[in-house]
Structures are given as C-alpha cells and as structure tokens.
Amino acid sequence: MNARPKKSFGQHFLHEKRYIDRIVGAIAPRDGDTLVEIGPGEGALTLPLLAVSRRLTAIELDTDLIPALAERASRVGELRIVHADVLKVDFAALARELGARCLRIAGNLPYYISSPILFHCVEHAAAIQDMHFMLQKEVVDRMAAEPGSKVYGRLSVMLQLACRVTPLFDVPPGAFRPPPKVDSSVVRLVPLSSQERHDADPAIVHAVVKAAFAQRRKTLANGLRQLLDAEGIRIAGIDPGARAETLAPLDFVRLAKVLQARSTPK
Ligand code: SAM
C-alpha cells in the first residue's frame, strides 16, 4: 500500500515483522475475542490479528487509508472499519453494539494524542478487558513509575488507580516508516475489577492529583491549599509536609475522600 505517511495524523507505520509478531504474541488473540484496534493505518497489526480472531473492529480517522485496508482485509476476515476520531468513540456503546461484555483494545497509537486516548480508555475501563498499546517509551515509563521515581506523576497515579500497568518491550525507531524521533514501548493495561477499584468520586480524585502535582517541589500543604488544609491532609493519614511524588496512588484517594466528606452537605 505504502501511502505517504501524514504527520498531522501521527502516522508512523510499523514494518518490522519481528516486532509485529511480538505485539500479536503479547495480545494473544483468540477466536471469539471482541478486538478493537485504534488507528489501523495500513494494517500492519490489523491483518495478523484478524487472521486469528476472524473479526475485528478498527477505528481510523484518515479516510484515505480506508479503501485499501478494507480491500486487503476482505481476504483475511471480517473487518469493520469505523471512520471516527477515537476520542469520540463511546466504548461501552460499541461493546453493546458488538454484543460483547468487554472489548480487547490494541493499537500503535498516534503519539500526538496518546495521553488523551489513555484517559479516554480509562473512563471506559468497565467495558474493557485489556489494552495493548505502542507508545513513546518515555510515556510508558511515566505510566508504570513508582512513588519516589523522577517520572512518577499524574499519569502514573491516574492510570495505576484504574489499571494494572505492565511494560512489555521496547521498539526502536527503525521499525517504523518514517522512523519517529523517539524510542517506543509496548505496554499492557488490565482494568482493575470493580472490587479492586476505589470508590471515591473520580472527578475529586482527579482534582486532588492535578493540584498535588501542579508544582512537584511544593509540599502537599502548599500544593493542595485551595482544596484541603493541613488538618484535612492529616485526617487522611498523610504528612502535610510530604511531597506528591512520595505518595502511593491510594493516598490520593484518601485525600479525595476527606475532601468529598467535607463538601457533601450533612
Ligand atoms: N497501526 C498502524 C501501524 O502500526 O503501522 C498505524 C499506526 S500510526 C502510529 C497511528 C494511526 O492512528 C494512523 O493510522 C492514524 O491515521 C490513526 N489516527 C490518528 N489520529 C487518530 C484519531 N484521533 N482517531 C483514530 N485514529 C487516528
């Protein structure tokens, strides 16, 4: 196919077979899975996934790529191509439409919107069984970082509160056409079960995490000043002199719960 890759769509097409095989091996698709691919492009992952799963739904924004992909896929399995911006796709509604309880999502993501896509998927985590994504290595490092690490931050906390995050392997720039300027990594995300998920208001957790990391070097007492006083931070069992980067993800949930209790009318 070899379409001219479009920078504006974040197109870097994977061409090295050994990495394609490793990604497909990590996903381990089975006949009957409800697979959804974000950004199929020219089909580097789509066609081998389709060969096993027989059916796949792919969400692609670039209309120019769709006819050739549909043509190639028709010889392999049942490919349904949704022409849409993935950020506008309601995965819960898509799962219902496909008659599935949960979706298995995969994709070599367009890097220019990788964080919004991750947050969008996390919002729909209840409709997702697992996700396998190719991302910038630096983003995967942040997603999986532990408290105390230099790269631990908002992305680490928000993702780890919703999913188990497992970095799988790195992929060099030369595996893509054109090569991106950065190294890439493949990561697996498995949404936590309803018993494992926290029960605080997600909007309040988000507000606390955002404020706490807005100025990483500040103490929590300073960073959270607009939301909680030092007494409130202590009630959550946390030292107001601590910095956000030392807190475990569930510490932010405890802070959010204190804030939630204070803002709920008695
Ligand atoms: N999966 C192919 C591969 O591995 O060679 C292409 C990966 S390329 C990095 C990203 C793909 O996402 C492109 O096909 C691009 O057109 C598509 N894309 C970009 N923005 C998108 C969006 N908002 N919604 C859906 N697809 C998008």
Residues whose N, C-alpha, C, O or C-beta is under 5 A from the ligand:
A	BS01	SAM	F9 G10 Q11 H12 F13 L14 I38 G39 P40 G41 E42 A44 I59 E60 L61 D62 A84 D85 V86 N108 L109 P110
